[in-house]
Amino acid sequence: MDINFEYNNVKASDELEAVVSEKLNKLADKYEFLIKADVYFKIENTPTNETGKVTEIKLSMPGPYLFAESSKENFKISFADALEKVRRQAEKRKDKMHAH
């Protein structure tokens, strides 16, 4: 599976990319219909002037894209939360694909 990383006002991190790639490849092994993943990292200012670390994941597969977003105190936690959201969506899609 191809994985594209995009950083918006964030310095690129090889360590973060390695962790994300490992986890997304495990997801791709389980759901063989995944084609491509786009992962976006950005900084968000919240109303309380705290800085949120936002991770967005967009998965390409047959049918509509799967998308999830999470804002947490660091990118690893934010990514884990967004990954769980798209994993649940992929499981639902897999159930629908097998039903047809």
C-alpha positions, 0 to 999 in steps of 0.5 A, spaced: 500 500 500 502 506 498 502 511 504 503 519 503 505 524 508 503 531 508 505 536 514 502 542 515 506 547 519 509 541 522 516 539 521 517 532 518 519 526 523 522 519 520 520 516 527 513 518 526 513 516 519 516 509 521 510 508 526 505 510 522 507 506 516 508 500 520 501 500 523 498 502 516 501 496 513 498 491 518 491 494 517 493 493 509 494 486 511 488 485 514 484 489 509 487 487 502 482 491 498 486 498 501 490 501 495 493 508 498 493 512 505 494 519 505 496 521 512 496 529 514 499 532 520 497 539 522 497 544 528 490 546 530 489 552 535 484 551 540 479 556 543 483 555 550 489 557 546 492 550 547 495 547 541 492 541 538 496 535 534 491 533 529 492 527 524 487 526 518 487 519 515 484 518 508 484 511 505 483 509 498 479 503 496 473 501 492 467 505 493 468 512 497 474 514 501 474 512 508 476 518 512 478 520 520 480 525 524 483 526 531 486 532 535 490 530 541 496 532 545 501 529 541 501 526 534 502 518 536 496 519 540 492 522 535 494 517 530 492 511 534 485 514 535 484 516 528 487 509 526 481 506 530 476 510 527 478 508 520 479 501 522 472 500 524 470 503 518 474 498 514 471 493 518 464 495 516 466 496 509 469 489 509 462 486 511 458 489 506 463 487 501 462 480 503 455 480 503 454 482 496 
